[in-house]
């Protein structure tokens, strides 16, 4: 049983392709992973765990510790991993804006999900959206830089903007947690941008944007002899755009071996403290930037990891 957990944010630094295995049912040959019933983008926990494990293996030359935390690769070892992850869920999605270049959008359903997931870590998120957001309306924060005469324009769609104190508080919470202030304050611009330019849409309109406003790139394969496109080697790939923000939960249990001498650095007086050591190992050891999804060799899928503090 998992005894300790924490939430971490995944910020796309380059286009992100968590592929669905080429199971295309539309015009895109290689679509991204999506939830079946909401159509919201996601990253499967199995793929996310594999990418995080690879990042740790590149930094830590200790197969025994990696095996205890992430599970053994050798089938002869009979124990499960001490660290588990949930599917990465969408939180904030960047959309082109007529003014201010772009805005981050979200919706009440996403915020309620985040609030429930955060409760598993013992933390609280005071998000109160009591009114229904009407069609073609949106909620923004005071001081927004994307508003034009009480309206905002996202892609080719115009929304009537209502300024709400709730949005200001939500934007401030996310800005401080996702882009925390540091000694050199590298993320000052992004923190201030998120505080001002968060937009809350209705659930239906949010779903339309995360469905239709992803990046679709056409790729080809060139014949080395003729220098032209190979016959049949033309395909399209779907990507989550840079600055997309998702989140996942890391959940820790005591290490799943019986003998104390095989527990390595995770040996502790109680199961709770063992789980705490496992979670701390993840939080302190995860690199700031890792690669998730396909097409690493062409610069895709680099994401920043921000542990919730």
C-alpha positions as CSV (number, residue, x, y, z in Angstrom):
1,X,0.0,0.0,0.0
2,X,1.3,3.5,-0.8
3,X,1.9,5.6,2.3
4,X,3.4,8.8,0.9
5,X,2.7,10.8,-2.2
6,X,3.5,14.1,-3.9
7,X,2.4,15.9,-7.0
8,X,4.7,17.1,-9.7
9,X,4.2,19.3,-12.8
10,X,5.4,18.5,-16.3
11,X,6.1,21.5,-18.4
12,X,6.7,20.9,-22.1
13,X,9.8,22.7,-23.2
14,X,9.6,21.4,-26.8
15,X,6.7,19.8,-28.7
16,X,5.6,16.6,-26.9
17,X,4.5,13.4,-28.6
18,X,3.2,10.7,-26.2
19,X,2.2,8.5,-29.0
20,X,-0.9,6.3,-29.0
21,X,0.8,3.5,-31.0
22,X,-0.3,4.7,-34.4
23,X,-3.9,3.7,-33.9
24,X,-5.3,6.4,-36.1
25,X,-9.0,6.9,-36.6
26,X,-8.8,10.3,-38.1
27,X,-6.6,12.4,-40.4
28,X,-3.5,12.2,-38.2
29,X,-1.4,9.1,-38.8
30,X,0.3,9.2,-35.4
31,X,-2.0,10.8,-32.8
32,X,-1.2,11.5,-29.1
33,X,-2.7,9.6,-26.2
34,X,-6.1,10.8,-25.0
35,X,-8.6,9.8,-22.4
36,X,-11.4,7.8,-24.0
37,X,-14.4,9.6,-22.5
38,X,-13.2,13.3,-22.3
39,X,-10.7,13.3,-25.2
40,X,-8.3,15.3,-23.0
41,X,-4.6,14.7,-23.7
42,X,-2.7,12.5,-21.3
43,X,0.6,10.6,-20.8
44,X,0.2,7.0,-19.8
45,X,1.7,6.2,-16.4
46,X,3.7,3.3,-17.9
47,X,5.4,5.5,-20.4
48,X,6.0,8.2,-17.9
49,X,7.5,5.8,-15.4
50,X,9.8,4.3,-18.1
51,X,11.1,7.8,-19.0
52,X,11.7,8.7,-15.4
53,X,13.5,5.4,-14.7
54,X,15.8,6.0,-17.7
55,X,16.6,9.5,-16.4
56,X,17.6,7.9,-13.0
57,X,19.6,5.2,-14.7
58,X,21.6,7.8,-16.6
59,X,22.5,9.6,-13.3
60,X,22.8,6.8,-10.8
61,X,25.2,3.8,-11.4
62,X,23.5,1.5,-8.9
63,X,21.2,-1.1,-10.4
64,X,20.2,-2.5,-7.0
65,X,18.7,0.8,-5.8
66,X,17.0,1.4,-9.2
67,X,15.5,-2.1,-8.9
68,X,14.2,-1.4,-5.4
69,X,12.5,1.9,-6.4
70,X,11.3,1.2,-10.0
71,X,11.0,-2.6,-9.9
72,X,13.3,-5.3,-11.2
73,X,13.9,-5.9,-14.9
74,X,15.1,-9.4,-14.2
75,X,12.0,-11.7,-13.9
76,X,13.9,-13.8,-11.4
77,X,13.6,-11.1,-8.8
78,X,10.1,-11.3,-7.2
79,X,9.2,-7.9,-5.9
80,X,7.3,-4.9,-7.1
81,X,8.4,-1.3,-7.4
82,X,8.3,0.9,-4.4
83,X,7.4,4.0,-6.5
84,X,4.3,4.3,-8.7
85,X,2.9,7.1,-10.9
86,X,-0.5,8.1,-12.1
87,X,-1.3,9.0,-15.7
88,X,-0.2,12.6,-16.4
89,X,-3.3,14.7,-16.8
90,X,-3.7,18.0,-18.6
91,X,-3.8,21.1,-16.4
92,X,-3.0,24.2,-18.6
93,X,-3.0,24.3,-22.4
94,X,-1.5,27.2,-24.4
95,X,-3.6,28.8,-27.1
96,X,-2.8,31.6,-29.5
97,X,-4.3,34.9,-28.5
98,X,-4.9,38.0,-30.7
99,X,-3.3,40.1,-27.9
100,X,-0.5,39.1,-25.6
101,X,0.7,36.3,-28.0
102,X,-0.9,33.4,-26.1
103,X,-2.9,32.5,-23.0
104,X,-3.1,29.4,-20.8
105,X,-6.6,27.9,-20.7
106,X,-8.2,25.4,-18.3
107,X,-11.8,24.5,-17.3
108,X,-13.8,23.7,-14.1
109,X,-13.6,19.9,-14.7
110,X,-9.8,20.0,-14.9
111,X,-9.6,22.2,-11.8
112,X,-11.9,19.9,-9.8
113,X,-9.8,16.9,-10.9
114,X,-6.6,18.6,-9.7
115,X,-8.2,19.5,-6.4
116,X,-9.2,15.8,-5.8
117,X,-5.8,14.5,-6.9
118,X,-4.0,17.0,-4.6
119,X,-6.1,15.7,-1.7
120,X,-4.3,12.4,-2.0
121,X,-1.0,14.2,-1.0
122,X,-2.6,15.8,2.0
123,X,-2.6,19.3,0.5
124,X,-5.6,21.5,-0.3
125,X,-6.4,23.6,-3.3
126,X,-9.1,26.2,-2.6
127,X,-10.9,26.3,-6.0
128,X,-14.5,27.5,-5.9
129,X,-16.3,27.8,-9.2
130,X,-19.9,27.9,-8.2
131,X,-21.4,29.6,-11.3
132,X,-21.8,28.0,-14.7
133,X,-19.6,29.4,-17.4
134,X,-21.8,30.3,-20.3
135,X,-21.1,29.4,-23.9
136,X,-18.9,32.0,-25.6
137,X,-18.0,33.4,-22.2
138,X,-14.8,33.0,-20.2
139,X,-13.3,34.0,-16.8
140,X,-10.1,36.0,-16.6
141,X,-8.0,37.6,-13.9
142,X,-7.8,41.3,-13.2
143,X,-4.8,42.8,-15.0
144,X,-5.0,40.4,-17.9
145,X,-2.9,41.5,-20.9
146,X,-5.0,39.7,-23.5
147,X,-8.3,41.5,-23.1
148,X,-9.7,43.8,-25.8
149,X,-12.8,45.8,-25.0
150,X,-14.1,43.2,-22.6
151,X,-13.4,40.4,-25.0
152,X,-10.6,38.0,-25.8
153,X,-9.8,36.3,-29.0
154,X,-8.3,32.8,-28.9
155,X,-7.4,31.3,-32.3
156,X,-10.4,32.5,-34.4
157,X,-12.9,32.5,-31.6
158,X,-14.1,35.5,-29.6
159,X,-15.2,35.2,-26.0
160,X,-16.9,37.7,-23.7
161,X,-14.5,38.1,-20.7
162,X,-15.6,38.3,-17.1
163,X,-13.1,39.4,-14.5
164,X,-13.2,37.1,-11.5
165,X,-11.3,37.2,-8.2
166,X,-11.4,33.4,-8.2
167,X,-9.3,33.3,-11.3
168,X,-6.8,35.7,-9.8
169,X,-6.3,33.4,-6.8
170,X,-6.1,30.2,-8.9
171,X,-3.6,31.8,-11.3
172,X,-1.5,33.0,-8.4
173,X,-1.4,29.6,-6.8
174,X,-0.3,27.9,-10.1
175,X,2.2,30.6,-11.0
176,X,3.9,30.3,-7.6
177,X,3.9,26.4,-7.6
178,X,4.8,25.8,-11.3
179,X,7.3,28.7,-11.7
180,X,8.6,29.2,-8.1
181,X,10.8,32.2,-7.3
182,X,14.5,31.3,-7.3
183,X,17.7,33.0,-6.4
184,X,18.3,34.3,-10.0
185,X,14.5,34.2,-10.6
186,X,14.8,32.6,-14.0
187,X,11.0,32.1,-14.3
188,X,9.9,35.6,-13.4
189,X,8.5,36.3,-16.8
190,X,6.5,33.0,-17.0
191,X,5.2,33.4,-13.4
192,X,3.9,36.9,-14.1
193,X,2.5,35.7,-17.5
194,X,0.5,32.9,-15.8
195,X,-0.7,35.2,-13.1
196,X,-2.2,37.6,-15.7
197,X,-3.2,35.4,-18.6
198,X,-5.0,32.4,-17.3
199,X,-8.4,31.8,-18.9
200,X,-11.1,29.5,-17.6
201,X,-13.4,28.3,-20.3
202,X,-16.4,26.0,-20.1
203,X,-15.6,22.2,-20.2
204,X,-17.0,21.8,-23.7
205,X,-15.0,24.7,-25.2
206,X,-11.8,23.5,-23.4
207,X,-12.3,20.1,-24.9
208,X,-12.6,21.6,-28.4
209,X,-9.3,23.5,-28.0
210,X,-7.3,20.6,-26.7
211,X,-8.7,18.5,-29.6
212,X,-8.3,20.9,-32.5
213,X,-5.4,23.2,-31.4
214,X,-2.6,20.7,-31.0
215,X,0.4,20.8,-33.4
216,X,0.1,18.5,-36.5
217,X,3.4,18.1,-38.3
218,X,3.9,16.4,-41.7
219,X,7.1,14.4,-42.0
220,X,8.7,12.7,-45.0
221,X,11.6,10.2,-45.7
222,X,14.0,11.1,-48.4
223,X,15.5,8.4,-50.8
224,X,19.3,8.6,-50.5
225,X,19.8,7.7,-54.2
226,X,17.2,10.0,-55.9
227,X,17.1,12.7,-53.3
228,X,13.3,12.7,-53.5
229,X,10.5,11.6,-51.1
230,X,10.3,7.8,-50.8
231,X,7.1,6.3,-52.2
232,X,4.6,6.0,-49.3
233,X,7.0,7.7,-46.8
234,X,4.8,10.7,-46.0
235,X,3.0,10.8,-42.6
236,X,1.6,13.2,-40.0
237,X,2.3,13.3,-36.3
238,X,0.4,15.1,-33.5
239,X,2.2,17.0,-30.7
240,X,1.2,18.9,-27.6
241,X,2.7,22.4,-28.1
242,X,5.5,23.8,-25.9
243,X,4.3,25.3,-22.6
244,X,1.6,22.7,-22.2
245,X,1.5,21.9,-18.5
246,X,0.4,18.5,-17.1
247,X,0.7,16.9,-13.7
248,X,1.1,13.4,-12.2
249,X,1.3,11.9,-8.7
250,X,4.3,10.0,-7.4
251,X,3.3,7.5,-4.8
252,X,5.7,5.6,-2.5
253,X,5.4,2.5,-0.5
254,X,8.0,0.7,1.7
255,X,10.5,-1.2,-0.4
256,X,9.0,-4.6,-1.4
257,X,11.7,-6.9,-0.1
258,X,11.6,-8.8,3.2
259,X,15.2,-8.8,4.4
260,X,16.5,-5.7,6.0
261,X,20.0,-6.2,4.6
262,X,18.6,-5.9,1.0
263,X,16.8,-2.6,1.6
264,X,20.0,-0.6,1.0
265,X,19.6,3.1,1.9
266,X,15.8,2.8,2.4
267,X,16.0,0.8,5.6
268,X,14.1,2.6,8.3
269,X,12.4,1.9,11.7
270,X,8.9,2.0,10.2
271,X,7.2,1.3,6.9
272,X,6.1,5.0,6.8
273,X,9.6,6.2,7.1
274,X,10.8,3.7,4.4
275,X,8.1,5.2,2.0
276,X,9.2,8.7,3.0
277,X,12.8,7.8,2.0
278,X,11.7,6.4,-1.3
279,X,9.7,9.5,-2.1
280,X,12.6,11.7,-1.0
281,X,14.9,9.7,-3.3
282,X,12.6,10.6,-6.2
283,X,12.2,14.3,-5.3
284,X,15.9,14.9,-4.9
285,X,17.1,12.7,-7.7
286,X,14.8,13.6,-10.6
287,X,16.6,15.7,-13.2
288,X,15.2,19.2,-13.9
289,X,14.7,18.3,-17.5
290,X,13.9,14.8,-18.9
291,X,12.7,13.4,-22.2
292,X,9.2,12.0,-22.6
293,X,7.5,10.5,-25.6
294,X,8.9,9.9,-29.1
295,X,11.3,11.6,-31.5
296,X,14.1,12.4,-29.0
297,X,16.7,12.6,-31.7
298,X,14.9,15.5,-33.4
299,X,14.5,17.5,-30.2
300,X,11.0,16.6,-29.2
301,X,9.6,15.7,-25.8
302,X,11.9,17.6,-23.5
303,X,10.0,18.6,-20.4
304,X,10.8,20.4,-17.2
305,X,9.8,18.6,-13.9
306,X,8.7,20.8,-11.0
307,X,8.0,19.1,-7.7
308,X,5.1,20.6,-5.8
309,X,6.7,22.3,-2.8
